[in-house]
Amino acid sequence: MLSRLFLRDYRCFATATLALHPRVNIFYGRNAQGKTSLLEAVCVLMRLQSPRTSTKSEWIRFEASTSLIEGTVNDVDLRYAQNATVRRLAVSGAVCTRSDEYLKNTALIVWLDHADMNLVRGGAEHRRRFLDFAAAQMFPEYRDALKAYERSLRSRNYLLKRDDVIPWKQVDAYAVLLQKHGSVLRRCREALLTALEPHVVAVQQHLSGNTEVAALSYARGYEGDDLAAVLHERRAEEERSRSTVAGPHRDDVTLEINARAASAFASEGQQRTLCLALKIAQARVLEEARGQAPLLLMDDIFGELDKARRQAVLTALPAESQIFITTTFLDWMEQTTLNGHCYEVSNGAVEQRL
Amino acid sequence: MSQVDYPATIKQLILLMKSLPGLGPRSAERLVLWLMGRGESRVGELIEALTSLEERVAICEECGFFQEKGHDCLLCHDPKRDRRLLCVVEEAADILKLERSGAYSGLYHVLGGKLSPLDNITPADLRIEEMIHRVTELHTEEVILALGADVEGEATANYLADMLRVTETAITRLAQGMPAGGGLDHVDEMTLYQALSGRRKL
């Protein structure tokens, strides 16, 4: 649970201090006031990455040189400072040089926003990113394996493109590494999808009023168990395409509703529900695997759901989760039943209203 | 208005200092100013040390370690060393680490780096031809690849193993796993994972 959040020179916030509620925290205000930035700050503090950008210097406030995010998570003080080139991490006031040591002290998170539609409609990279984000929080070995895999893949693809005559011996040296790290990725993704499936089915059923049956399956990026051997066999193909033709970077997840491909045959509403189901399932799986309920960061997704669905979503979420919601209007919210805090965000200032 | 700055000679020296690894513009400036002020007496010593570096120190053509010019390499010509073993390392400094461990008494071979296509380091930049030549000449029985466990180190090890296959010598690499004298709680998950997959029968 995140009990305190402090920001300095982060995005549009000069300074902001928030004492957070253990259950529900709602940020409301007009567009472009900094609501999503607050959720982003929580995500950065917990995962050292932002769902909005990969350029870290982007979140330093205009005219400032260093941005600072602090938070108290399960009574541990975390601190993240970023200037144009360097980031500094601290846990309980002590500098932490290794990100995996830092991440051991953070809370689990699930991020929900409009872009989730890409899970169903977008390309396979969106589904792989979903798997990566969840698996990195579930399996301690995943993050290192992913980094090593991506670096090996970049090197290998570069070698395949660089010369007229491909230096196969060097290329093969990297295929061994792809096999080694790729097998970790596959094992974790398999386990993750197996854990997700029953929850996705249950949540889809729950949200659709028992009319929709969802299914998901792992579309593997290479056949068999030996990626190095597969790549060796498909050498002619690689010679033509000049890139690595098989591996977990070609993984995908097949999504179906009522036994038909969700991307092509499901309605807009069904697709939206499936995306929600995937994220809610992610939250439940993380809770099961790690024994603590994740924080749910929901960026502007409640406004467009009807009352019945909203209620269904809220009951499907893990009961112990701390929830952060951004919204532009509060009409949908029955304020009498709110068990939490409500903050108004206006032009880089946050004020608690309820 | 003209800007006041250091004379060209000083600027040049600062630039030179800055090009050394680990020194930024501020530290380079501070060093140069110190040399001109309180450290003046040390300038002579420094000049002498730098000149003798070039005059007296050479790199052994066989193993790639440092040696005194005109003398035999202390490693390659030591009769007590086991000439059937060859340990391949990335940098000369790695030899000292292995020597201090006292666990190894064979010969060494310095590669001079590791393969990294993204940094444009190719096999031609490393002493790989020399290594294969030595293995054939010395009839080495075992080549130990003591390279880093990062992506580039592992890729280099895989590449070398492939290149050495023709010599039919045994090829090994350093184990990864538990640090000496530590409990399980001091080991990170990745290391523990590797230690577990590389476990040994008692």
Interface residues (C-beta under 8 A of the other chain):
Chain A: R98 D100 E101 P140 E141 D144 A148 R151 S152 R154 S155 Y158 L159 R162 P167 K169 Q170 D172 A173 Y174 V176 L177 K180
Chain B: L115 S116 P117 L118 T122 P123 D150 V151 E152 E154 A155 T156 N158 Y159 D162 M163 D188 E189 M190 Y193
